[in-house]
């Protein structure tokens, strides 16, 4: 915990869903100047002038809250935390520029693959860090997030080994109450997370809106989940990311204990919102195919999810 | 057209859905004594005392109609035509015996795989013939079938090359106005039909209730349909049934011209009835796997359809 590690004093959180609220409120309560970029919830949050974090142990209120409707009002910050759904990533090129100064870093906490590369292309690879949120939380109202299991955060540099910047960020998160680890290889970490997300975010949708425990208790669906995990493992391996069979076994084994869990993608689907089809299934599929990996089940699953998710995309 | 070919004078049609009504009415109007075994439609059909066949060119009424509520009332016949949905095949062992005399033949016009073998096990392989109905027709009321495209019928002996009996049957169908061909190999014919049925009965259900033209016009779903066709072709090949790439190409090519077609499985699914999951997908999957064929997409599709079709089975 060196005093020399860089702190991000000013932070813009882009996207005030569950993830954006959770980590934004944490960082703000930890002492950073956090400004939230909001859309639909802006009026209610400003009227109340607070953001609320509910935990099992009780609630924290961030009051006053700095909430804005445009990036121009926020202006350049030390750190941009991107927590939009990836279905809105087409907007990043027009949305973020007012937040970016010469030294601004960008941390994307978005699902799946593709956001790191997109941000690197748009704003320069040297700015980009990525994070994987292992957390169970839901947005339960405007500017209000309820956390069921705080889990942990895994952060890494995009395309580089970890250095002082990412360790400073992890330290800042830790001091804000978020258990945080630094990944040696961000891309590898993302492929590891796909081992669970590809089957357990996808199969519940295409199998008729079932919870993850139903996937595990149906022998045939469970076998398909395992086969999808093996396809992802094979593709990751071809891309240089070794995933152990033991990791697969554990990822499968923890799932029944989660009970009748509805993954975020299933909730999005059932509530008529866009599903993050391309970041969780489409981009992994394209990279797997480009690497020559056999991913027939992923291919079928992606085509079905894309068909089911027939709402217009940004 | 030898006079020596056997005619089936007395026929029992088991299952009065679209297929049973169509071929039963045809055979009856062609001079056979056809008795229908019905369940839910029995009262209305008896009250009206007719069965109705609607064609583009006009309608035919079979009046009086011999409709019964139990096989015991029908008694032994020359030919039993089985047109139940395969989801009811668990009842065949208790349903058919009163219809079976020493010389009774059985013709199953049911979808997919498994019915031939089941009937052979229950009643003796020598009795069993199978048929594939290439026809577009719907049951449009109690004892009423509407035919949009009469197509053709392909019949074959179970486990034997064609002989006098099957040629006599084909002749009898021809004389009743049904274009009929005799298959050299019934099992091969069934695998050929699966080339279309596996993708185009299945994908419309799991892709969200879309018509077959939508499968063809979506590049990714179309690629999945082709890949499923290739899996079936590969499995059939391992089982000794050579299917040409040209056959696949044609099966795919005819589909867009069918317009916004709702296959029977999709109609069953959308109207809350059981889907013939095991005969169209489950049994082909098991035979393919037993033969060592790689059928990952069929495996996933079957698991999803089974999950979606969660109504109790007979």
Boltz contact constraints between the chains, C-beta under 6 A:
constraints:
  - contact:
      token1: [A, 206]
      token2: [B, 206]
      max_distance: 6.0
  - contact:
      token1: [A, 206]
      token2: [B, 304]
      max_distance: 6.0
  - contact:
      token1: [A, 207]
      token2: [B, 304]
      max_distance: 6.0
  - contact:
      token1: [A, 207]
      token2: [B, 307]
      max_distance: 6.0
  - contact:
      token1: [A, 208]
      token2: [B, 307]
      max_distance: 6.0
  - contact:
      token1: [A, 208]
      token2: [B, 308]
      max_distance: 6.0
  - contact:
      token1: [A, 220]
      token2: [B, 303]
      max_distance: 6.0
  - contact:
      token1: [A, 221]
      token2: [B, 303]
      max_distance: 6.0
  - contact:
      token1: [A, 221]
      token2: [B, 307]
      max_distance: 6.0
  - contact:
      token1: [A, 224]
      token2: [B, 300]
      max_distance: 6.0
  - contact:
      token1: [A, 224]
      token2: [B, 303]
      max_distance: 6.0
  - contact:
      token1: [A, 296]
      token2: [B, 296]
      max_distance: 6.0
  - contact:
      token1: [A, 296]
      token2: [B, 297]
      max_distance: 6.0
  - contact:
      token1: [A, 297]
      token2: [B, 296]
      max_distance: 6.0
  - contact:
      token1: [A, 297]
      token2: [B, 300]
      max_distance: 6.0
  - contact:
      token1: [A, 300]
      token2: [B, 224]
      max_distance: 6.0
  - contact:
      token1: [A, 300]
      token2: [B, 297]
      max_distance: 6.0
  - contact:
      token1: [A, 300]
      token2: [B, 300]
      max_distance: 6.0
  - contact:
      token1: [A, 303]
      token2: [B, 220]
      max_distance: 6.0
  - contact:
      token1: [A, 303]
      token2: [B, 221]
      max_distance: 6.0
  - contact:
      token1: [A, 303]
      token2: [B, 224]
      max_distance: 6.0
  - contact:
      token1: [A, 304]
      token2: [B, 206]
      max_distance: 6.0
  - contact:
      token1: [A, 304]
      token2: [B, 207]
      max_distance: 6.0
  - contact:
      token1: [A, 307]
      token2: [B, 207]
      max_distance: 6.0
  - contact:
      token1: [A, 307]
      token2: [B, 208]
      max_distance: 6.0
  - contact:
      token1: [A, 307]
      token2: [B, 221]
      max_distance: 6.0
  - contact:
      token1: [A, 308]
      token2: [B, 208]
      max_distance: 6.0
